[in-house]
Amino acid sequence: DAGITQSPRHKVTETGTPVTLRCHQTENHRYMYWYRQDPGHGLRLIHYSYGVKDTDKGEVSDGYSVSRSKTEDFLLTLESATSSQTSVYFCAISPSNRGDYGYTFGSGTRLTVV
Amino acid sequence: KNEVEQSPQNLTAQEGEFITINCSYSVGISALHWLQQHPGGGIVSLFMLSSGKKKHGRLIATINIQEKHSSLHITASHPRDSAVYICAVITGNQFYFGTGTSLTVIP
């Protein structure tokens, strides 16, 4: 969607390799989120950011790290990918963390760890 | 334990039918979102509501805060409405998502 892009859209990687997913926004929103989506589960929060260099863990943060050095970019890194991290990853942005403003999602990144 | 439960999980309808998807939640919330996800596609926010009812085209969303329940209605359903519909609630600064309702509308 306009205003938020994720890259890459698809990636296949081998177990044990590092992987970085990128979320880029042009909306100047303060809050950015990384979610993973798996069958049988709702979207689950991995990490989120509430400003440049300000990040916090979500409910499924083990094995993931994030960085936000600029307002527009939020990077998700899998330090050593495992098969359990095969998933679809969504980035989201919002001007507020209270859910009272719009919440815009990226198109997703399908990651397969073999 | 899931803070957000949706029903039904799967729904098949004939074109033109009136459709209702339900969402029940167990936490106090500040807002509720209905999201739409097309197969292989991204996620789009349809509605955000904290009380009452909202309407957009053929879509209507209602919420009853006392009963901790929301419904999404689609009038005169069309095959292009086929998608997964996700309910998400916000409490404090936490989002909780339902697992989605997969809707298929048959011509």
gemmi code that builds the backbone of each chain (N, CA, C; Angstrom):
import gemmi

chains = {
    "A": [
        ("ASP", (0.830, -1.187, 0.000), (0.000, 0.000, 0.000), (0.869, 1.243, 0.000)),
        ("ALA", (0.351, 2.293, -0.535), (1.084, 3.544, -0.578), (1.466, 3.939, 0.833)),
        ("GLY", (2.697, 4.411, 1.010), (3.123, 4.877, 2.306), (3.908, 3.865, 3.102)),
        ("ILE", (3.816, 2.599, 2.776), (4.572, 1.586, 3.497), (4.954, 0.468, 2.539)),
        ("THR", (6.200, 0.125, 2.531), (6.665, -0.953, 1.661), (7.544, -1.897, 2.458)),
        ("GLN", (7.441, -3.163, 2.128), (8.275, -4.188, 2.742), (9.152, -4.824, 1.681)),
        ("SER", (10.361, -5.155, 2.089), (11.251, -5.865, 1.172), (12.115, -6.851, 1.934)),
        ("PRO", (12.425, -8.012, 1.318), (11.865, -8.463, 0.057), (10.431, -8.945, 0.224)),
        ("ARG", (9.742, -9.269, -0.848), (8.385, -9.821, -0.771), (8.429, -11.318, -0.497)),
        ("HIS", (9.445, -11.951, -1.031), (9.615, -13.390, -0.825), (11.096, -13.655, -0.592)),
        ("LYS", (11.357, -14.626, 0.306), (12.760, -15.018, 0.511), (12.811, -16.463, 0.975)),
        ("VAL", (13.740, -17.193, 0.413), (14.049, -18.537, 0.864), (15.478, -18.521, 1.376)),
        ("THR", (15.685, -19.029, 2.560), (17.012, -19.008, 3.141), (17.288, -20.335, 3.841)),
        ("GLU", (18.537, -20.565, 4.130), (18.908, -21.810, 4.793), (18.976, -21.629, 6.305)),
        ("THR", (18.689, -22.701, 6.999), (18.804, -22.703, 8.453), (20.190, -22.232, 8.876)),
        ("GLY", (20.208, -21.354, 9.872), (21.465, -20.869, 10.417), (21.984, -19.596, 9.791)),
        ("THR", (21.380, -19.158, 8.703), (21.849, -17.917, 8.064), (21.122, -16.713, 8.645)),
        ("PRO", (21.763, -15.559, 8.645), (21.073, -14.348, 9.096), (20.191, -13.792, 7.980)),
        ("VAL", (19.085, -13.204, 8.374), (18.146, -12.631, 7.410), (17.666, -11.290, 7.952)),
        ("THR", (17.589, -10.303, 7.080), (17.047, -8.997, 7.477), (15.909, -8.623, 6.567)),
        ("LEU", (14.784, -8.266, 7.182), (13.624, -7.774, 6.463), (13.514, -6.278, 6.722)),
        ("ARG", (13.076, -5.580, 5.686), (13.018, -4.118, 5.802), (11.584, -3.626, 5.658)),
        ("CYS", (11.255, -2.665, 6.489), (9.982, -1.952, 6.391), (10.293, -0.478, 6.233)),
        ("HIS", (9.746, 0.101, 5.184), (10.006, 1.514, 4.892), (8.694, 2.260, 4.797)),
        ("GLN", (8.598, 3.405, 5.476), (7.373, 4.207, 5.443), (7.678, 5.635, 5.011)),
        ("THR", (6.678, 6.227, 4.384), (6.812, 7.627, 3.977), (5.774, 8.501, 4.680)),
        ("GLU", (5.135, 7.961, 5.724), (4.052, 8.677, 6.407), (4.529, 9.447, 7.636)),
        ("ASN", (5.778, 9.254, 7.998), (6.328, 9.909, 9.194), (5.592, 9.501, 10.473)),
        ("HIS", (5.062, 8.267, 10.490), (4.392, 7.783, 11.694), (5.403, 7.373, 12.748)),
        ("ARG", (5.027, 7.619, 13.991), (5.947, 7.337, 15.100), (6.071, 5.842, 15.376)),
        ("TYR", (4.943, 5.126, 15.274), (4.929, 3.733, 15.708), (5.070, 2.797, 14.512)),
        ("MET", (5.925, 1.810, 14.691), (6.105, 0.770, 13.665), (6.138, -0.583, 14.355)),
        ("TYR", (5.594, -1.580, 13.677), (5.415, -2.896, 14.291), (5.832, -3.985, 13.311)),
        ("TRP", (6.361, -5.059, 13.865), (6.581, -6.272, 13.092), (5.719, -7.383, 13.677)),
        ("TYR", (4.945, -8.042, 12.787), (4.103, -9.167, 13.165), (4.487, -10.369, 12.315)),
        ("ARG", (4.177, -11.545, 12.852), (4.224, -12.734, 12.029), (2.829, -13.362, 11.996)),
        ("GLN", (2.520, -13.982, 10.878), (1.210, -14.588, 10.695), (1.395, -16.044, 10.327)),
        ("ASP", (0.808, -16.911, 11.133), (0.931, -18.354, 10.928), (-0.462, -18.977, 10.976)),
        ("PRO", (-0.658, -20.059, 10.233), (-1.969, -20.730, 10.259), (-2.379, -21.099, 11.681)),
        ("GLY", (-3.641, -20.831, 12.009), (-4.154, -21.175, 13.341), (-3.855, -20.148, 14.412)),
        ("HIS", (-3.080, -19.150, 14.050), (-2.762, -18.080, 15.005), (-3.202, -16.752, 14.414)),
        ("GLY", (-3.585, -15.851, 15.302), (-3.766, -14.485, 14.836), (-2.404, -13.870, 14.604)),
        ("LEU", (-2.391, -12.678, 14.080), (-1.134, -11.954, 13.963), (-0.505, -11.835, 15.346)),
        ("ARG", (0.779, -12.089, 15.422), (1.476, -12.017, 16.709), (2.609, -11.011, 16.620)),
        ("LEU", (2.671, -10.175, 17.628), (3.629, -9.084, 17.640), (5.026, -9.595, 17.980)),
        ("ILE", (5.995, -9.224, 17.149), (7.372, -9.636, 17.382), (8.118, -8.538, 18.153)),
        ("HIS", (8.164, -7.374, 17.540), (8.779, -6.188, 18.157), (8.036, -4.971, 17.659)),
        ("TYR", (8.166, -3.895, 18.394), (7.623, -2.643, 17.893), (8.568, -1.497, 18.240)),
        ("SER", (8.331, -0.372, 17.601), (9.163, 0.806, 17.835), (8.260, 1.998, 18.066)),
        ("TYR", (8.654, 2.822, 19.037), (7.878, 4.026, 19.333), (8.692, 5.280, 19.067)),
        ("GLY", (9.757, 5.132, 18.313), (10.554, 6.270, 17.899), (11.927, 5.792, 17.457)),
        ("VAL", (12.715, 6.722, 16.916), (14.066, 6.365, 16.481), (14.853, 5.829, 17.673)),
        ("LYS", (15.398, 4.673, 17.496), (16.212, 3.957, 18.492), (15.405, 3.497, 19.708)),
        ("ASP", (14.079, 3.650, 19.672), (13.231, 3.190, 20.765), (12.433, 1.988, 20.303)),
        ("THR", (12.777, 0.817, 20.879), (12.073, -0.389, 20.481), (11.728, -1.202, 21.721)),
        ("ASP", (10.796, -2.127, 21.555), (10.434, -2.990, 22.666), (9.971, -4.325, 22.113)),
        ("LYS", (9.991, -5.337, 22.996), (9.659, -6.692, 22.568), (8.159, -6.918, 22.568)),
        ("GLY", (7.742, -7.801, 21.667), (6.376, -8.275, 21.646), (6.300, -9.671, 22.243)),
        ("GLU", (5.210, -10.370, 21.946), (4.993, -11.661, 22.582), (5.840, -12.786, 22.013)),
        ("VAL", (6.384, -12.640, 20.789), (7.158, -13.718, 20.179), (8.504, -13.186, 19.694)),
        ("SER", (9.232, -12.533, 20.575), (10.457, -11.847, 20.185), (11.701, -12.729, 20.161)),
        ("ASP", (11.642, -13.906, 20.754), (12.838, -14.756, 20.811), (13.334, -15.101, 19.415)),
        ("GLY", (14.628, -14.871, 19.191), (15.226, -15.190, 17.899), (15.190, -14.039, 16.911)),
        ("TYR", (14.621, -12.915, 17.328), (14.504, -11.750, 16.459), (15.121, -10.521, 17.138)),
        ("SER", (15.680, -9.658, 16.325), (16.113, -8.348, 16.808), (15.656, -7.303, 15.804)),
        ("VAL", (15.584, -6.050, 16.255), (15.130, -4.982, 15.386), (16.036, -3.775, 15.556)),
        ("SER", (15.948, -2.908, 14.567), (16.653, -1.637, 14.684), (15.864, -0.567, 13.947)),
        ("ARG", (15.931, 0.631, 14.498), (15.286, 1.772, 13.851), (16.211, 2.972, 14.009)),
        ("SER", (17.002, 3.204, 13.001), (17.964, 4.312, 13.030), (17.397, 5.567, 12.384)),
        ("LYS", (16.314, 5.397, 11.626), (15.639, 6.544, 11.007), (14.141, 6.342, 11.181)),
        ("THR", (13.404, 7.434, 11.190), (11.956, 7.348, 11.347), (11.337, 6.417, 10.316)),
        ("GLU", (11.851, 6.462, 9.085), (11.192, 5.760, 7.998), (11.532, 4.287, 7.876)),
        ("ASP", (12.551, 3.799, 8.551), (12.972, 2.414, 8.364), (12.969, 1.622, 9.669)),
        ("PHE", (12.397, 0.429, 9.591), (12.349, -0.474, 10.743), (12.798, -1.836, 10.230)),
        ("LEU", (13.915, -2.311, 10.714), (14.507, -3.547, 10.224), (14.274, -4.680, 11.220)),
        ("LEU", (13.938, -5.824, 10.687), (13.771, -7.034, 11.498), (14.849, -8.020, 11.088)),
        ("THR", (15.628, -8.484, 12.054), (16.723, -9.409, 11.762), (16.523, -10.729, 12.491)),
        ("LEU", (16.665, -11.787, 11.729), (16.737, -13.126, 12.288), (18.225, -13.473, 12.316)),
        ("GLU", (18.793, -13.517, 13.499), (20.256, -13.672, 13.614), (20.731, -15.000, 13.033)),
        ("SER", (19.950, -16.045, 13.280), (20.288, -17.387, 12.792), (18.962, -18.096, 12.522)),
        ("ALA", (18.536, -18.031, 11.281), (17.177, -18.469, 10.948), (16.954, -19.951, 11.271)),
        ("THR", (15.754, -20.237, 11.750), (15.346, -21.618, 12.028), (14.055, -21.913, 11.272)),
        ("SER", (13.755, -23.182, 11.099), (12.562, -23.556, 10.329), (11.285, -23.036, 10.991)),
        ("SER", (11.311, -22.879, 12.321), (10.119, -22.371, 13.024), (9.855, -20.900, 12.705)),
        ("GLN", (10.804, -20.252, 12.070), (10.618, -18.858, 11.679), (10.080, -18.727, 10.255)),
        ("THR", (9.811, -19.844, 9.612), (9.087, -19.808, 8.339), (7.707, -19.240, 8.610)),
        ("SER", (7.379, -18.156, 7.939), (6.143, -17.444, 8.247), (5.943, -16.334, 7.232)),
        ("VAL", (4.812, -15.656, 7.365), (4.606, -14.414, 6.630), (4.747, -13.275, 7.633)),
        ("TYR", (5.583, -12.326, 7.300), (5.882, -11.218, 8.201), (5.236, -9.946, 7.676)),
        ("PHE", (4.536, -9.262, 8.563), (3.893, -8.007, 8.209), (4.448, -6.880, 9.066)),
        ("CYS", (4.671, -5.783, 8.407), (5.012, -4.547, 9.098), (3.756, -3.685, 9.148)),
        ("ALA", (3.610, -2.903, 10.195), (2.492, -1.979, 10.299), (2.980, -0.665, 10.880)),
        ("ILE", (2.269, 0.401, 10.537), (2.616, 1.717, 11.050), (1.375, 2.404, 11.592)),
        ("SER", (1.594, 3.292, 12.535), (0.478, 4.047, 13.100), (1.001, 5.328, 13.729)),
        ("PRO", (0.215, 6.405, 13.678), (0.631, 7.625, 14.369), (0.400, 7.552, 15.871)),
        ("SER", (-0.369, 6.552, 16.314), (-0.725, 6.426, 17.728), (-0.609, 4.976, 18.152)),
        ("ASN", (-0.357, 4.742, 19.429), (-0.298, 3.356, 19.915), (-1.581, 2.960, 20.635)),
        ("ARG", (-2.599, 3.817, 20.546), (-3.831, 3.509, 21.283), (-4.896, 2.912, 20.382)),
        ("GLY", (-4.549, 2.746, 19.112), (-5.507, 2.141, 18.193), (-6.616, 3.079, 17.791)),
        ("ASP", (-6.513, 4.336, 18.152), (-7.587, 5.262, 17.815), (-7.318, 6.007, 16.511)),
        ("TYR", (-6.230, 5.661, 15.851), (-5.945, 6.168, 14.529), (-5.774, 4.982, 13.588)),
        ("GLY", (-5.716, 5.297, 12.341), (-5.557, 4.260, 11.337), (-4.293, 3.463, 11.546)),
        ("TYR", (-4.360, 2.242, 11.102), (-3.274, 1.292, 11.280), (-3.025, 0.728, 9.893)),
        ("THR", (-1.880, 1.006, 9.306), (-1.608, 0.629, 7.924), (-0.601, -0.505, 7.881)),
        ("PHE", (-0.942, -1.522, 7.114), (-0.070, -2.692, 6.997), (0.685, -2.680, 5.672)),
        ("GLY", (1.866, -3.254, 5.698), (2.591, -3.527, 4.467), (2.019, -4.754, 3.790)),
        ("SER", (2.572, -5.088, 2.628), (2.058, -6.199, 1.831), (2.568, -7.564, 2.282)),
        ("GLY", (3.502, -7.564, 3.214), (3.973, -8.834, 3.758), (5.227, -9.350, 3.087)),
        ("THR", (5.987, -10.128, 3.837), (7.167, -10.833, 3.325), (6.998, -12.308, 3.666)),
        ("ARG", (7.012, -13.126, 2.631), (6.903, -14.576, 2.865), (8.304, -15.149, 2.980)),
        ("LEU", (8.642, -15.609, 4.170), (9.973, -16.155, 4.434), (9.889, -17.658, 4.628)),
        ("THR", (10.721, -18.360, 3.890), (10.819, -19.808, 4.034), (12.230, -20.166, 4.457)),
        ("VAL", (12.345, -20.892, 5.555), (13.658, -21.326, 6.045), (13.766, -22.830, 5.822)),
        ("VAL", (14.745, -23.229, 5.000), (14.858, -24.654, 4.635), (16.085, -25.296, 5.306)),
    ],
    "B": [
        ("LYS", (-5.340, -19.852, 25.409), (-6.309, -18.795, 25.707), (-6.131, -17.679, 24.692)),
        ("ASN", (-7.206, -17.282, 24.030), (-7.139, -16.223, 23.064), (-8.068, -15.117, 23.524)),
        ("GLU", (-7.543, -13.920, 23.553), (-8.351, -12.794, 24.016), (-9.439, -12.421, 23.014)),
        ("VAL", (-9.272, -12.840, 21.771), (-10.227, -12.509, 20.716), (-10.669, -13.788, 20.020)),
        ("GLU", (-11.967, -14.002, 19.978), (-12.519, -15.179, 19.310), (-13.444, -14.725, 18.189)),
        ("GLN", (-13.264, -15.325, 17.024), (-14.116, -14.999, 15.896), (-14.941, -16.213, 15.502)),
        ("SER", (-16.118, -15.933, 14.973), (-16.943, -17.016, 14.432), (-17.754, -16.490, 13.259)),
        ("PRO", (-18.004, -17.340, 12.258), (-17.410, -18.666, 12.136), (-15.958, -18.570, 11.664)),
        ("GLN", (-15.263, -19.695, 11.667), (-13.887, -19.712, 11.137), (-13.899, -19.677, 9.623)),
        ("ASN", (-14.873, -20.377, 9.044), (-15.006, -20.427, 7.597), (-16.469, -20.201, 7.242)),
        ("LEU", (-16.683, -19.534, 6.138), (-18.038, -19.192, 5.715), (-18.100, -19.180, 4.197)),
        ("THR", (-19.083, -19.901, 3.665), (-19.324, -19.885, 2.228), (-20.720, -19.341, 1.996)),
        ("ALA", (-20.846, -18.416, 1.088), (-22.134, -17.782, 0.817), (-22.366, -17.668, -0.676)),
        ("GLN", (-23.625, -17.592, -1.044), (-23.989, -17.334, -2.438), (-23.965, -15.827, -2.652)),
        ("GLU", (-23.601, -15.439, -3.845), (-23.610, -14.021, -4.195), (-24.964, -13.411, -3.867)),
        ("GLY", (-24.949, -12.268, -3.250), (-26.180, -11.568, -2.907), (-26.625, -11.785, -1.468)),
        ("GLU", (-26.078, -12.790, -0.807), (-26.493, -13.066, 0.570), (-25.980, -12.015, 1.537)),
        ("PHE", (-26.697, -11.896, 2.643), (-26.295, -11.041, 3.759), (-25.393, -11.876, 4.668)),
        ("ILE", (-24.247, -11.320, 5.006), (-23.250, -12.068, 5.766), (-22.972, -11.381, 7.093)),
        ("THR", (-22.810, -12.194, 8.134), (-22.426, -11.673, 9.445), (-21.242, -12.457, 9.974)),
        ("ILE", (-20.246, -11.731, 10.416), (-19.066, -12.310, 11.077), (-19.019, -11.722, 12.478)),
        ("ASN", (-18.772, -12.592, 13.449), (-18.809, -12.167, 14.840), (-17.440, -12.172, 15.491)),
        ("CYS", (-17.274, -11.279, 16.445), (-16.020, -11.153, 17.199), (-16.377, -10.934, 18.667)),
        ("SER", (-15.857, -11.788, 19.524), (-16.009, -11.619, 20.969), (-14.635, -11.487, 21.593)),
        ("TYR", (-14.546, -10.652, 22.606), (-13.253, -10.424, 23.227), (-13.414, -10.417, 24.742)),
        ("SER", (-12.308, -10.627, 25.419), (-12.385, -10.840, 26.871), (-11.680, -9.755, 27.679)),
        ("VAL", (-11.122, -8.764, 26.988), (-10.395, -7.713, 27.699), (-11.099, -6.385, 27.505)),
        ("GLY", (-10.843, -5.448, 28.428), (-11.349, -4.105, 28.228), (-10.594, -3.454, 27.103)),
        ("ILE", (-11.290, -2.753, 26.225), (-10.617, -2.235, 25.041), (-10.838, -0.736, 24.888)),
        ("SER", (-9.939, -0.122, 24.138), (-10.126, 1.276, 23.778), (-10.649, 1.397, 22.345)),
        ("ALA", (-10.411, 0.380, 21.535), (-10.907, 0.395, 20.165), (-10.861, -1.012, 19.593)),
        ("LEU", (-11.618, -1.185, 18.526), (-11.656, -2.469, 17.827), (-11.509, -2.178, 16.340)),
        ("HIS", (-10.718, -3.019, 15.678), (-10.521, -2.862, 14.239), (-11.041, -4.104, 13.515)),
        ("TRP", (-11.622, -3.874, 12.346), (-11.881, -4.968, 11.415), (-10.923, -4.803, 10.236)),
        ("LEU", (-10.256, -5.911, 9.913), (-9.258, -5.920, 8.845), (-9.674, -6.927, 7.785)),
        ("GLN", (-9.226, -6.682, 6.556), (-9.514, -7.580, 5.438), (-8.205, -8.012, 4.796)),
        ("GLN", (-8.104, -9.305, 4.534), (-6.908, -9.820, 3.891), (-7.312, -10.716, 2.726)),
        ("HIS", (-6.945, -10.280, 1.501), (-7.228, -11.080, 0.325), (-6.165, -12.155, 0.190)),
        ("PRO", (-6.512, -13.278, -0.464), (-5.559, -14.383, -0.605), (-4.228, -13.903, -1.161)),
        ("GLY", (-3.162, -14.236, -0.469), (-1.836, -13.834, -0.924), (-1.574, -12.353, -0.844)),
        ("GLY", (-2.489, -11.631, -0.244), (-2.359, -10.189, -0.272), (-2.080, -9.576, 1.073)),
        ("GLY", (-2.003, -8.288, 1.053), (-1.752, -7.550, 2.274), (-3.019, -7.403, 3.093)),
        ("ILE", (-2.898, -6.656, 4.159), (-3.988, -6.473, 5.113), (-4.448, -5.034, 5.043)),
        ("VAL", (-5.761, -4.876, 4.949), (-6.332, -3.540, 4.825), (-7.257, -3.293, 6.009)),
        ("SER", (-7.162, -2.126, 6.590), (-8.048, -1.767, 7.689), (-9.392, -1.319, 7.117)),
        ("LEU", (-10.475, -1.972, 7.546), (-11.811, -1.614, 7.073), (-12.473, -0.595, 7.995)),
        ("PHE", (-12.448, -0.884, 9.274), (-13.112, -0.040, 10.259), (-12.286, 0.017, 11.537)),
        ("MET", (-12.418, 1.150, 12.208), (-11.973, 1.263, 13.573), (-13.160, 1.836, 14.349)),
        ("LEU", (-13.572, 1.156, 15.416), (-14.694, 1.681, 16.176), (-14.525, 1.432, 17.660)),
        ("SER", (-15.088, 2.332, 18.437), (-15.042, 2.204, 19.890), (-16.448, 2.204, 20.477)),
        ("SER", (-17.443, 2.515, 19.650), (-18.829, 2.457, 20.107), (-19.736, 2.492, 18.892)),
        ("GLY", (-20.966, 2.000, 19.076), (-21.982, 2.166, 18.059), (-21.767, 1.394, 16.783)),
        ("LYS", (-21.885, 2.106, 15.691), (-21.942, 1.469, 14.382), (-21.262, 2.358, 13.360)),
        ("LYS", (-20.607, 1.697, 12.376), (-20.067, 2.443, 11.242), (-20.452, 1.724, 9.970)),
        ("LYS", (-20.607, 2.516, 8.903), (-21.009, 1.948, 7.612), (-20.106, 2.499, 6.530)),
        ("HIS", (-19.694, 1.587, 5.642), (-18.922, 2.026, 4.484), (-19.336, 1.177, 3.306)),
        ("GLY", (-20.102, 1.771, 2.413), (-20.611, 1.019, 1.266), (-21.519, -0.110, 1.733)),
        ("ARG", (-21.170, -1.337, 1.350), (-21.983, -2.501, 1.740), (-21.544, -3.109, 3.066)),
        ("LEU", (-20.579, -2.526, 3.691), (-20.054, -3.049, 4.949), (-20.582, -2.242, 6.127)),
        ("ILE", (-20.977, -2.965, 7.167), (-21.449, -2.332, 8.397), (-20.753, -3.021, 9.567)),
        ("ALA", (-20.232, -2.241, 10.482), (-19.606, -2.799, 11.681), (-20.310, -2.235, 12.898)),
        ("THR", (-20.599, -3.111, 13.845), (-21.239, -2.692, 15.086), (-20.408, -3.199, 16.259)),
        ("ILE", (-20.554, -2.517, 17.377), (-19.866, -2.961, 18.579), (-20.759, -2.722, 19.794)),
        ("ASN", (-20.753, -3.682, 20.713), (-21.462, -3.563, 21.979), (-20.400, -3.725, 23.067)),
        ("ILE", (-20.026, -2.598, 23.641), (-18.918, -2.605, 24.615), (-19.293, -3.407, 25.855)),
        ("GLN", (-20.554, -3.270, 26.298), (-20.977, -3.987, 27.523), (-20.904, -5.488, 27.335)),
        ("GLU", (-21.283, -5.957, 26.146), (-21.269, -7.397, 25.882), (-19.933, -7.867, 25.316)),
        ("LYS", (-19.008, -6.964, 25.093), (-17.693, -7.305, 24.530), (-17.869, -8.095, 23.219)),
        ("HIS", (-18.589, -7.490, 22.310), (-18.922, -8.186, 21.075), (-19.025, -7.186, 19.921)),
        ("SER", (-18.544, -7.635, 18.771), (-18.658, -6.825, 17.560), (-19.080, -7.721, 16.410)),
        ("SER", (-19.783, -7.145, 15.467), (-20.168, -7.862, 14.262), (-19.791, -7.060, 13.034)),
        ("LEU", (-19.424, -7.792, 12.000), (-19.187, -7.195, 10.685), (-20.228, -7.780, 9.749)),
        ("HIS", (-21.002, -6.916, 9.105), (-22.038, -7.348, 8.180), (-21.651, -6.930, 6.764)),
        ("ILE", (-21.951, -7.804, 5.828), (-21.777, -7.474, 4.414), (-23.125, -7.673, 3.744)),
        ("THR", (-23.650, -6.617, 3.174), (-24.924, -6.727, 2.469), (-24.649, -6.982, 0.979)),
        ("ALA", (-25.576, -7.700, 0.345), (-25.467, -7.991, -1.090), (-24.062, -8.464, -1.435)),
        ("SER", (-23.639, -9.557, -0.812), (-22.260, -10.032, -0.961), (-21.913, -10.323, -2.419)),
        ("HIS", (-20.642, -10.169, -2.721), (-20.116, -10.314, -4.076), (-18.854, -11.160, -4.007)),
        ("PRO", (-18.547, -11.903, -5.089), (-17.321, -12.710, -5.067), (-16.064, -11.936, -4.696)),
        ("ARG", (-16.004, -10.655, -5.021), (-14.803, -9.884, -4.663), (-14.698, -9.646, -3.160)),
        ("ASP", (-15.768, -9.984, -2.399), (-15.691, -9.888, -0.937), (-14.965, -11.088, -0.337)),
        ("SER", (-14.675, -12.096, -1.156), (-13.972, -13.285, -0.673), (-12.614, -12.873, -0.135)),
        ("ALA", (-12.400, -13.171, 1.132), (-11.180, -12.742, 1.819), (-11.220, -13.301, 3.233)),
        ("VAL", (-10.159, -13.062, 3.961), (-10.152, -13.351, 5.399), (-10.401, -12.047, 6.132)),
        ("TYR", (-11.336, -12.082, 7.076), (-11.691, -10.907, 7.859), (-11.182, -11.121, 9.279)),
        ("ILE", (-10.425, -10.157, 9.755), (-9.740, -10.277, 11.041), (-10.225, -9.192, 11.982)),
        ("CYS", (-10.544, -9.611, 13.186), (-10.923, -8.679, 14.244), (-9.707, -8.437, 15.127)),
        ("ALA", (-9.459, -7.204, 15.484), (-8.332, -6.880, 16.363), (-8.805, -5.882, 17.410)),
        ("VAL", (-8.408, -6.107, 18.658), (-8.801, -5.180, 19.717), (-7.557, -4.555, 20.327)),
        ("ILE", (-7.751, -3.366, 20.862), (-6.641, -2.624, 21.443), (-6.960, -2.342, 22.903)),
        ("THR", (-6.048, -2.757, 23.764), (-6.179, -2.463, 25.182), (-4.856, -1.904, 25.671)),
        ("GLY", (-4.887, -0.707, 26.241), (-3.636, -0.037, 26.561), (-2.901, 0.182, 25.269)),
        ("ASN", (-1.672, -0.315, 25.185), (-0.945, -0.228, 23.921), (-0.721, -1.603, 23.326)),
        ("GLN", (-1.573, -2.537, 23.699), (-1.479, -3.906, 23.204), (-2.571, -4.191, 22.184)),
        ("PHE", (-2.164, -4.815, 21.082), (-3.114, -5.284, 20.099), (-3.295, -6.784, 20.264)),
        ("TYR", (-4.531, -7.250, 20.170), (-4.811, -8.680, 20.143), (-5.637, -8.970, 18.894)),
        ("PHE", (-5.235, -10.011, 18.174), (-5.870, -10.334, 16.909), (-6.611, -11.661, 16.987)),
        ("GLY", (-7.784, -11.713, 16.354), (-8.449, -12.982, 16.143), (-7.743, -13.753, 15.038)),
        ("THR", (-8.098, -15.018, 14.892), (-7.456, -15.857, 13.877), (-8.097, -15.698, 12.499)),
        ("GLY", (-9.174, -14.917, 12.439), (-9.745, -14.616, 11.142), (-10.916, -15.498, 10.755)),
        ("THR", (-11.761, -14.961, 9.906), (-12.873, -15.694, 9.298), (-12.636, -15.707, 7.795)),
        ("SER", (-12.541, -16.900, 7.238), (-12.327, -17.022, 5.797), (-13.673, -17.064, 5.086)),
        ("LEU", (-13.925, -16.058, 4.279), (-15.192, -15.937, 3.558), (-14.987, -16.238, 2.083)),
        ("THR", (-15.839, -17.095, 1.557), (-15.877, -17.369, 0.120), (-17.277, -17.071, -0.373)),
        ("VAL", (-17.376, -16.199, -1.359), (-18.670, -15.865, -1.954), (-18.710, -16.471, -3.352)),
        ("ILE", (-19.677, -17.329, -3.553), (-19.789, -18.069, -4.823), (-20.741, -17.338, -5.755)),
        ("PRO", (-20.337, -17.180, -7.028), (-21.229, -16.473, -7.977), (-22.528, -17.236, -8.198)),
    ],
}
model = gemmi.Model(1)
for chain_id, residues in chains.items():
    chain = gemmi.Chain(chain_id)
    for i, (resn, *xyz) in enumerate(residues, 1):
        res = gemmi.Residue()
        res.name, res.seqid = resn, gemmi.SeqId(i, " ")
        for name, pos in zip(("N", "CA", "C"), xyz):
            atom = gemmi.Atom()
            atom.name, atom.element = name, gemmi.Element(name[0])
            atom.pos, atom.b_iso = gemmi.Position(*pos), 0.0
            res.add_atom(atom)
        chain.add_residue(res)
    model.add_chain(chain)
structure = gemmi.Structure()
structure.add_model(model)
structure.setup_entities()
